[in-house]
């Protein structure tokens, strides 16, 4: 998570650790709900890729 932008990291933390809804995050960050969804999607892909590179093959 160190390699991603602070805004993206904050979105991820709010959604997964603080259980905030997409609508709440968008309002607090003053961005669209679509942007929140896109950021979460990209970060999930990035995490999956990094885990796979390190030998974790979740779901395969």
C-alpha positions as CSV (number, residue, x, y, z in Angstrom):
1,X,0.0,0.0,0.0
2,X,3.0,2.3,0.3
3,X,3.2,2.7,-3.5
4,X,-0.3,4.0,-4.0
5,X,-1.5,7.6,-3.6
6,X,-2.7,8.8,-0.2
7,X,-6.2,9.4,-1.5
8,X,-6.4,5.9,-2.9
9,X,-5.1,4.4,0.4
10,X,-7.6,6.5,2.4
11,X,-10.5,5.2,0.2
12,X,-9.3,1.6,0.7
13,X,-9.0,2.0,4.5
14,X,-12.4,3.7,4.8
15,X,-14.1,1.0,2.8
16,X,-12.4,-2.2,4.2
17,X,-11.3,-1.2,7.7
18,X,-13.9,1.4,8.7
19,X,-16.8,-0.2,6.9
20,X,-17.9,3.1,5.2
21,X,-20.3,2.9,2.3
22,X,-19.2,4.1,-1.1
23,X,-21.7,7.0,-1.0
24,X,-20.2,8.1,2.4
25,X,-16.6,7.9,1.1
26,X,-17.5,9.9,-2.0
27,X,-19.1,12.6,0.0
28,X,-16.3,12.8,2.5
29,X,-13.6,12.9,-0.2
30,X,-15.6,15.1,-2.5
31,X,-15.4,12.8,-5.4
32,X,-17.9,10.8,-7.4
33,X,-19.1,7.3,-6.3
34,X,-17.9,6.0,-9.7
35,X,-14.3,7.2,-8.8
36,X,-14.5,5.4,-5.5
37,X,-15.6,2.2,-7.2
38,X,-12.8,2.5,-9.8
39,X,-10.2,3.1,-7.1
40,X,-11.3,0.1,-5.1
41,X,-11.4,-2.1,-8.2
42,X,-7.8,-1.1,-9.2
43,X,-6.5,-1.6,-5.7
44,X,-8.0,-5.1,-5.5
45,X,-6.4,-5.9,-8.8
46,X,-3.1,-4.6,-7.6
47,X,-3.2,-6.5,-4.3
48,X,-4.1,-9.7,-6.1
49,X,-1.2,-9.2,-8.6
50,X,1.3,-8.5,-5.8
51,X,0.1,-11.5,-3.8
52,X,0.4,-13.7,-6.8
53,X,4.0,-12.4,-7.4
54,X,4.8,-13.5,-3.9
55,X,3.5,-17.0,-4.3
56,X,-0.1,-16.7,-3.0
57,X,-2.6,-18.1,-5.4
58,X,-5.9,-17.4,-3.7
59,X,-9.0,-18.9,-5.4
60,X,-7.0,-21.0,-7.9
